[in-house]
Amino acid sequence: MSSVVTPSSPAVLKRWIALELRRLRKQAGLKQKDAAQRIGRSQQHIGYLESARNLPSHGDLELLLGLYGMQDRHDFMRDLLSAAKKGRNWWTGLSGAVPKWFDLFLGLEAGAAELSSFDALLVTGLLQTRAYAEAVVRSDTDLSDDEVGQRVELRMRRQDLLDRSEEPVRLWTIMDESVLYRTLGSSDVMRDQLRQLLAMSERPRVDLQVLPLSGNAHTAQQGGTFTLMRFPVDMVGDPGVVYHELLSSGHYLEDPSEVLLYERTFRRIAGLAAEPGDSRRMIERAIKEV
């Protein structure tokens, strides 16, 4: 493989490079301090490269691949590095609408192959109507009309992931039944949002389930809303990322054992949630009752 063909983003390409460098070092049977000594760098420098904090220089990349006996990966890794440096984030024109801590989420989301979310309070952003999104933004923040408009536009643009020509993202969302009845904006806004959910649930790459209020207690009640991100299979060894949004920051979990815990939790919630067909009927009933 000599070129990067997987749809991605600078943040995911940077992550891919870090994962590859860590995997190849371990495959060569070397510790970080050993690799650092052999190429005349500090252990911290190697750690920064393998944690995606920094990108390697072309010189470092050549030295490390030679040390790991993987010179045949040079062209591929060079292309990855070039793409990561030249890539442009799609939200650059809306930078005023993006809190600094949300940048990483947008980059990871843009390069994800699969997104799985449990939504305890609101409809997931990728399925929100414009009017519902505006009601959400206005209820959560003290912003000017211009700032509200930018944040709503950002949310709408994120939904392009579902329509991209090459490998649109696969979305699996489970929402608490209370979300269907928590009115934001007006009753008309809410009914339109629920109709949007019905329409989107018919898409082949969207799975939507509703967790009934009458269901058994589940472990997610302790942690609330979360999103699981999984990346293209080309990214060998990537465990995925779990994202929690807090009031003033985002929290990312990348340790494989923690990601696995959330994957199991999500599967348990899916087992308690209504099947897609029954979930659609619950949404239809909510439309009549809102």
Disulfide bonds with the S-S distance in Angstrom:
none
